[in-house]
Amino acid sequence: MNRAEKRQTLIGSATLGAAALIAAAMAGLPRETPPAPVAPGRDWAAFGGVGEQHYSPLAQIDRATVGRLGLLWSLDLDDGPNAASAPLAVNGILYFATGYSVIHAVDARTGKQLWRYDPQAPERAGQKMRAAWGIRGIAYAHGRIITGTIDGRLIAIDAATGEPAWSVQTLPKGDASYITGPPWVAGDKVLIGFGGGDFGPVRGYVTAYDLATGRKAWRFYTVPGDPAKGPDGEVSDPIMAKAAKTWTGQWWRYGGGGTVWHAMAYDPARRLVFIGTGNGTPWNRKIRSPQGGDNWFLCSIIALDSETGEYRWHYQVNPGETWDYNAAMDIELATLDIGGRPRDVILHAPKNGFFYVIDRETGKLISAEKFVPANWATRIDRATGRPVETRWARFPNGRAVALYPSPVGAHSAEAMAYSPRTRLVYTPAYEQGRVYVDAPDLADWRFTPGQVINNGIGTAPPDMVLPPGRSALLAWDPVAQRARWRLPQTGQRTGAVTATGGDLLFQGQATGMLTAFDAKDGRALWRFDTQNGAQAQPITYLVGGRQYVTVMASWRAIGPSGRTPEYDYYTTKRRILTFALDAKGRLPAPAPVTPFADDPSFRVDASLAEAGKGLFAAHCAICHGPAANSGGAAPDLRRAAAPLAAESFAAVVRDGALVPRGMPRFAEFDDRTREALRHYIRQQARVARAAGGSSATLTRIAQDARRLHADQ
Ligand code: HEC
């Protein structure tokens, strides 16, 4: 047994053994099976659904029949922290990723595992693991499943056997870049971007590979490099000289950012691929490009020739971006009747709070209106396509300014859906602000190596506290540019939306409910408690003439979901669930939440704990939750065993005992740094216990902690 396996046994989690999985794979599909052709009305074969709309035309489950929908089967998943990616369904087989790109193939009718492929990404990821957790989506084409990995590989896997067909390293090793987004298929190419622009100096690009062989076809850089170094020999070179004129100072020292970390879209008729770019690195333009400038192609949609990667046009939602207002959200393709004629458009609701309708042919703005409160700009000028910023938008002269939306975004990676039947867009919408202020050391600002967020934004003054964020499901009319209806939802974040030909919307929520809403008026027609926050995209597809709905339930946001009791990494199941009409399955009752741990003999040193607070916020909170209050995406360390003893804590944090399970290694921390973190965790556990935590299984936890230590 390796350490991770020991640890798994310790926390009582069960995974399917490798031998059993190989046997299941052998017993599965015959190796000679030809690649299944994708049938658009039957399958859900791409992250964007049918036609890049997160829509399925299937209508067997509709407003009249949805009341008969029930659980067909569910499968518990424990490959680490994350089971929140969008599944695919092709010819009766479900493909999905758990943990760090562990790919599963499952018979959609029964939930029986056919194969499982583990690319062992955490072991290779190093510090790339610190800022991100596993993959949000995968791709399918010509009998292959394609996935990115956190360590920067793109891997094609035979969909029939689970054997890898090819693997390429698409990112440099050792820097801040990582892959969490889905690959995108465009003709005979597969495209992959990456993230990491909040974390360290990275320069964004998208690379296209030949689907059959994995050979690199082209690479497009999204921001210019150091002009002194000359062209990179990539297709972006001709446009890069022009782009460089929109930057000032020595931006290349910071990488520049503009990563394509999430959405793309493919328009086969035009042979165009649209890529959505992220924020600048660092966020604060005063550091990155001190004399101003639009900073092409940050926060933009860029149209590229899918065959050659050549630039066609771009539309920048935030010229001179400084707020983390990404344009990496869904790029949906639709044909709308505008001004009495059909227009092929892009529908886009980026983080900045405006809903954009853009001409797909030219990249020109058709219209843009606010879909949530936003105070950084008053409007988008239709003639120029540029925002009219408010005077406080760029937090001038060292002022701290409360701006809406926050970097979480008015809309984030949770998919929105467009129904060509109702002609409405359904989007998870967030209302949340953030205090923006310059980092104190603006003139000689540097990245702090290994720190998760490196953005050049300072800390809010203590008297500027904004209300907690709110979430809603919003039905938006993209032609009239106004809301049709708006359903407030529980929690600061909610789930991705799928629209269907049965005029239903399927959406999971922070509360763990998977709900079917009436697409016309938002009435909830059916719901099921998955017992875990279902943020990932639900999908729907046909097998043998019967319509199924599948969702992965695994809360993955930073911090609590808002459900009571909160999800517990140890006892709340991460699952995939499949539903069909007249199925009657039930889930077992949820296990109780692990109590807050304490060692009564531990004396908290207040000043150590205070130092630990800052360290925790900088390095741990992104997974373990703000103020050590986790929503279940990673363990709630106030309930955890390892922090009870310095040795077991060191085994995990310093030596990387849980790296294969998704807990990064922090080898650079000295003994005192780790003690500061431990004192902070103990202090927070005491605070939580005093507020009502139970001590029932405290003895067991303390014993487990000693065992873990003895096992190292
Ligand atoms: C990228 C996400 C991520 C970050 C960042 C992260 N952790 Fe973890 N951590 C995890 C996950 C996931 C696990 C659970 C692994 C498993 O399944 O056993 C974990 C487990 C642990 C455990 C073991 C808990 C137990 O079961 O007793 C400790 C201790 C821990 N982390 C401490 C830290 C500290 C301290 C930091 C910051 C310096 C940190 N982690 C940063 C994801 C993270």
Residues whose N, C-alpha, C, O or C-beta is under 5 A from the ligand:
A	BS01	HEC	P81 M129 R130 A131 A132 H619 C620 C623 A633 A634 P635 A640 A641 A642 P643 V652 L658 R661 G662 M663 P664 F666 L677
